[in-house]
């Protein structure tokens, strides 16, 4: 099964780097958000319990998360294009396990996401942040969970969509609010109580904690904290749950249910 998984993942990587507009689009928008919003709000921003932190620094983990979100969206939207061109139907009738379709697509998309995030991590020393090897591993774990969750969620949505326009509409009313209500834009402590409850129920809030906390605390300390372990449990449940739903959704085709035609 590894051969079809590798072939599909490799195809995603080749397709991405052969389309410069996708590379520029997925990198430029988060960077512009970070630079313009970060510069604009730095003078008035005061993070509770985090004195001396500029908005550029506070917003940086949220931008990493946003980059993973955008990369996952742009990668899985190609599923709709493959269906329109008839490539998806060709893959489905091929003698390969259905699980290979999901793992290959998701694996390639995750690799694309992480490659872009690693480029953005070059800015870490300029923000006065530092990571030792153990905290770096926890940060990588958080990014992997985020990439898995967003990519499989995008796969779930794209599998049932007939057009890219419909996919973008879902992104605007569903995927972007998940990111906005994660604490990426503003601290949870400064919001009304009802919004705090909504943010706590958002699994992406817990994913963001996995990305933000390693910048400020050592791995040995984080692993003993209930807050971090709870965030890890919720984030893993969300990501693995999305993957399980994606595998179930594709397996329905194997039982004879129709595939959407473009």
C-alpha positions in Angstrom: 0.0 0.0 0.0 3.0 2.3 0.5 3.6 2.7 -3.2 0.2 4.3 -4.1 0.4 6.5 -0.9 3.9 7.7 -1.9 2.8 8.3 -5.5 -0.2 10.4 -4.5 1.8 12.4 -1.9 4.6 13.0 -4.4 2.0 14.2 -6.9 0.7 16.8 -4.5 4.3 18.1 -3.8 5.1 18.3 -7.5 1.8 20.0 -8.3 2.3 22.6 -5.6 5.9 23.6 -6.5 5.0 23.8 -10.2 2.4 26.4 -9.6 4.2 29.5 -8.3 0.9 31.4 -7.8 -0.1 28.8 -5.2 3.2 29.2 -3.4 3.0 33.0 -3.4 -0.7 33.0 -2.5 -0.5 30.7 0.5 2.6 32.5 1.9 1.8 36.1 1.0 -1.6 36.4 2.7 -0.6 35.2 6.2 2.6 37.4 6.0 0.6 40.5 5.0 -1.9 39.8 7.9 1.0 39.5 10.3 3.0 42.5 9.2 0.0 45.0 8.8 -2.1 43.9 11.8 0.9 43.3 13.9 2.4 46.7 13.2 -1.0 48.4 13.6 -2.0 46.9 16.9 1.4 46.8 18.6 1.1 50.2 20.2 -2.2 49.5 22.0 -1.8 45.8 22.6 -1.5 44.5 26.2 -1.6 40.8 26.7 -2.8 39.7 30.2 -0.1 37.9 32.1 2.4 38.4 29.3 4.0 41.8 29.9 6.5 43.1 27.3 5.1 41.1 24.4 4.4 43.0 21.2 1.4 42.2 19.1 3.8 40.9 16.3 5.1 38.4 18.8 1.7 37.4 20.1 0.2 37.1 16.6 3.1 35.0 15.3 1.8 31.5 16.5 -1.6 32.4 15.0 0.0 33.2 11.7 1.7 29.8 11.7 -1.7 28.3 12.3 -3.2 30.4 9.5 -0.5 29.3 7.1 -1.3 25.6 7.9 -5.0 26.4 7.4 -4.5 28.1 4.0 -2.1 25.4 2.8 -4.5 22.7 3.8 -7.3 24.4 2.0 -5.4 25.0 -1.2 -4.1 21.5 -1.2 -7.4 19.7 -0.8 -9.2 22.0 -3.2 -7.3 20.1 -6.0 -9.6 17.1 -5.1 -12.4 19.0 -6.8 -10.2 19.7 -9.9 -9.3 16.0 -10.1 -12.9 15.0 -10.1 -13.7 17.5 -12.8 -10.9 16.2 -15.0 -11.8 12.6 -14.4 -8.6 11.8 -12.5 -10.3 10.9 -9.3 -12.6 8.4 -11.0 -9.5 6.8 -12.5 -7.9 6.5 -9.1 -11.1 5.0 -7.6 -11.3 2.2 -10.1 -7.6 1.4 -9.8 -6.7 -1.8 -7.7 -5.5 0.2 -4.7 -6.9 0.3 -1.2 -9.2 3.2 -0.5 -7.2 4.1 2.6 -4.2 4.9 0.3 -6.2 7.6 -1.4 -6.8 9.4 1.8 -3.4 8.9 3.3 -1.6 9.8 0.1 -3.6 13.0 -0.4 -3.5 14.0 3.2 0.2 13.1 3.5 1.2 15.2 0.5 -0.8 18.2 1.7 0.7 18.0 5.2 4.2 18.0 3.7 3.3 21.1 1.7 2.0 22.8 4.8 5.0 22.0 7.0 7.5 23.0 4.3 5.9 26.5 4.2 5.7 26.8 8.0 9.4 25.9 8.3 10.2 28.9 6.0 8.3 31.2 8.3 10.1 29.9 11.4 13.1 31.8 10.1 11.5 34.9 11.8 11.7 33.4 15.3 15.1 34.9 16.3 14.1 38.3 15.1 11.1 38.3 17.5 13.3 37.6 20.5 11.9 34.1 20.8 14.0 31.0 21.3 13.5 27.2 21.2 15.6 24.4 22.6 15.5 21.0 21.0 12.8 19.6 23.3 10.5 22.7 22.9 11.1 22.5 19.2 9.9 19.0 19.1 6.7 20.0 20.9 6.2 22.8 18.5 6.6 20.4 15.6 4.1 18.1 17.2 1.6 20.9 17.4 2.1 21.8 13.8 1.7 18.2 12.7 -1.6 18.0 14.6 -2.8 21.2 13.0 -1.8 20.1 9.5 -3.5 16.8 10.0 -6.7 18.4 11.3 -7.0 21.1 8.7 -6.0 18.9 5.8 -8.4 16.1 6.7 -11.2 18.6 7.4 -10.6 20.2 4.0 -10.6 16.7 2.4 -14.0 16.0 4.0 -15.5 19.2 2.6 -13.9 19.0 -0.8 -15.0 15.3 -1.3 -18.6 16.3 -1.4 -18.3 19.6 -3.3 -19.1 20.0 -7.0 -17.2 23.3 -7.6 -14.3 25.3 -6.2 -16.7 28.3 -5.7 -18.7 26.3 -3.2 -15.5 25.3 -1.4 -14.4 28.9 -1.0 -17.9 29.8 0.4 -17.5 27.0 3.0 -14.0 28.3 3.8 -15.3 31.8 4.4 -18.2 30.9 6.7 -16.7 27.9 8.5 -12.9 27.4 8.3 -11.9 31.0 8.8 -14.1 31.5 11.8 -12.5 28.4 13.4 -9.1 30.2 13.1 -10.5 33.6 14.2 -12.1 32.1 17.4 -8.9 30.3 18.4 -7.3 33.1 20.2 -5.0 33.9 17.2 -6.2 37.5 16.9 -6.9 38.4 20.5 -6.5 36.9 24.0 -9.4 34.9 25.3 -9.3 36.7 28.7 -10.3 40.0 27.0 -13.5 38.7 25.5 -17.1 38.4 26.9 -18.0 35.2 28.8 -20.2 33.7 26.1 -17.4 34.1 23.6 -14.9 32.5 25.9 -17.1 29.5 26.1 -17.4 29.4 22.3 -13.6 29.6 22.0 -13.1 26.8 24.5 -15.4 24.5 22.5 -13.4 25.3 19.4 -10.8 22.5 18.9 -8.5 24.9 17.0 -8.1 26.9 20.2 -6.4 23.9 21.7 -4.3 23.4 18.6 -3.0 27.0 18.9 -2.0 26.3 22.5 0.2 23.5 21.3 1.9 25.9 19.0 2.2 28.9 21.3 3.2 27.4 24.6 6.6 25.9 23.5 7.9 29.3 22.7 7.6 30.3 26.3 8.1 27.2 28.4 10.4 24.2 28.4 9.0 20.8 27.3 9.6 19.3 30.7 7.4 22.0 32.3 4.7 21.8 29.6 4.3 18.1 29.8 3.4 18.4 33.5 0.8 21.1 33.0 -2.9 20.1 32.9 -3.6 22.9 30.4 -1.1 21.6 27.9 -2.1 17.9 28.3 -5.8 18.8 27.9 -5.0 20.8 24.7 -3.0 17.9 23.3 -5.8 15.4 24.0 -8.5 17.6 22.5 -6.4 18.5 19.4 -5.5 14.9 18.8 -9.1 13.8 19.1 -10.1 16.4 16.6 -7.4 15.6 14.1 -7.8 11.8 14.4 -11.6 12.1 14.3 -11.4 14.1 11.0 -9.1 11.5 9.6 -11.4 8.7 10.6 -14.4 10.4 9.0 -12.4 10.9 5.8 -11.5 7.2 5.7 -15.1 6.3 6.3 -16.3 8.7 3.6 -14.0 7.3 1.0 -14.8 3.7 2.0 -18.5 4.3 1.1 -17.5 4.4 -2.6 -16.1 0.9 -2.2 -19.5 -0.3 -1.1 -21.1 0.9 -4.3 -22.3 4.4 -3.5 -22.0 6.8 -6.4 -19.1 9.2 -6.9 -20.0 12.8 -7.6 -19.4 13.7 -11.2 -18.0 17.1 -12.2 
